[in-house]
Amino acid sequence: MKILWRFAPLSLILSAAYLGTPFFIHAQSTTLSISPLTFELTANPGDSISNVIRVFNNGDAPMSITMVAEDFTAAGERGEVALSAEGRETFSLSKWITVIPESFIVNPHSFQAVQFTVSVPLNGEPGGHYGSVLASSGAVEPGSGGAAIAQKIGSLLLLQVAGAVQEEMSIRSFTAPAFSEYGPITMTGRFENTGTVHLKPRGFVLVKDVLGRETARLELPQLNVLPNSIRQVDTELPDKRLFGKYSATLTAIYGSTNEPLAYTTTFWVVPWKVLGATLIGLLILAFLLYLARRRLSLALSVLVTGKKR
């Protein structure tokens, strides 16, 4: 059975760390948490890489933990991943991972440091390999209903093995709502990775009005796109004072050789409710002026000649 997880890109984790906020991944209950969320690793065939994960018990009772490694693949276009004990052989990583200790007890409001080691075989296939180190809770303090609460959380590992890799990416589409009443406007790019390693496109979105004047230059969020998958990347134009037709051009580069990508879309912003209310008001005013045309004509005559008809 596959388990869906939210794929957290490294850029977001670094941002959280930079801001001094904890970057744990939580299950439905916040009793069990883990840090960090993601590792991006590079290695040569034959290398061994070790790192440390912290498993936290935020509850009030001791917790029994078992560690296990599984593969993951992309599931959907919003960054979800599917965990599986048997991933695709080409991108599998779990068989190269060892964890010490594999089981332990974590006391309340404490943590256990867990070391994982990735041992790349000499014949390890170049390209991307993807796995997760998971912490599963065993005996946990019973919940209010008397049943034990089972939790399973993990850190994602993205490994690139050096060698002859294929970096190939394209923009499947770049869209915005065709007609909007007002801003902000969300523009969505869909990046497809058909290569053998994860890629993180970098770039910006340039927005121009109907006269070709630059309205905004928006930085593209940097998110990883796994091989054989499509990843949606949203960019928001926050300006609410928009009117008319606009064009938006997504310009990006990817990979070690900075290959270029570009895509253009157009959209309209028309505050039709405001315009409709204004038009109705003008029509009502014109109708009232039409009904009062004779009185207005008489009043104008008196003002000009000073005589009443």
Secondary structure, 3 states (H helix, E strand, C coil): CCEEEECCCHHHHHHHHHCCCCCCEECCCCCEEEECCEEEEEECCCCEEEEEEEEEECCCCCEEEEEEEEEEEECCCCCEEEEECCCCHHHECHHHEEEECCEEEECCCEEEEEEEEEECCCCCCCEEEEEEEEEEECCCCCCCCCCCCCCEEEEEEEEEECCCCCCCEEEEEEECCCEECCCCEEEEEEEEECCCCCECCEEEEEEEECCCCEEEEEECCCCCECCCEEEEEEEEECCCCCCEEEEEEEEEEECCCCEEEEEEEEEEECCHHHHHHHHHHHHHHHHHHHHCHHHHHHHHHHHHHCCCC
